[in-house]
Amino acid sequence: MQTPPDTGPLLAGPPVGESDPRALLLGYLDWYREALFRKLDGLTEEQLRTPVEGLGWPVLALVKHLGWVERRWLRWGFLAEDVLGRPPGGTPAEWRIEPDEPTADVVAAYRAQVERSRAITAAAGLDEPSAVGGRFPTPEAAPPMGRILFHLLQEYARHLGQLDAARQLLDGVTGP
């Protein structure tokens, strides 16, 4: 029996013919950023905000966490800006949504951080080292932009896989 042709794209992310490492890293990072919201689409406010049984965190907290990840690696890390690397309350606060914390505010904070991240990555070469200070105390500890982008990609890939599991537990839906 012959399998019908797949009508979706051959590869998700940047164009199939893209081979430039910078374009691939930034293209896939943007694809994952957009996939985050595709995977949340259709969830109710309650589903977004209630910790998922078996995981212990609400899916909206993943949006919050990824915004802090971008801030930690690009602003506090790469630029050594004098900003917090974690919210008050540390890591647990990244994975918690407070009752008085509007969903729109969590999404807006994430989107603002992504725009800041895009500006930072647009201005730096892949081989440009991170500034010393902030997250990286010495030149030896300061990775280049390309290494940071690669780390961000694996962070998004891992967490969006977790989001697939969370979504399946919530309503059985998974997808690109």
Salt bridges, closest charged atoms under 4 A:
ASP30 OD1 - ARG33 NH1 2.80
ASP30 OD1 - ARG118 NH2 2.86
GLU45 OE2 - ARG49 NH1 3.86
GLU70 OE1 - ARG33 NH2 2.79
GLU81 OE1 - ARG75 NE 2.73
GLU81 OE2 - ARG116 NH2 2.36
GLU94 OE1 - HIS65 ND1 2.60
GLU94 OE2 - ARG72 NH1 2.63
GLU94 OE2 - ARG86 NH1 3.10
GLU98 OE2 - ARG96 NE 2.69
GLU101 OE2 - LYS64 NZ 2.96
GLU115 OE2 - ARG118 NH1 2.44
GLU155 OE2 - HIS65 NE2 3.33
GLU155 OE1 - HIS151 NE2 3.24
GLU155 OE2 - ARG158 NH2 3.41
GLU155 OE2 - HIS159 NE2 3.08
ASP164 OD1 - LYS39 NZ 2.72
ASP171 OD1 - ARG167 NE 2.90
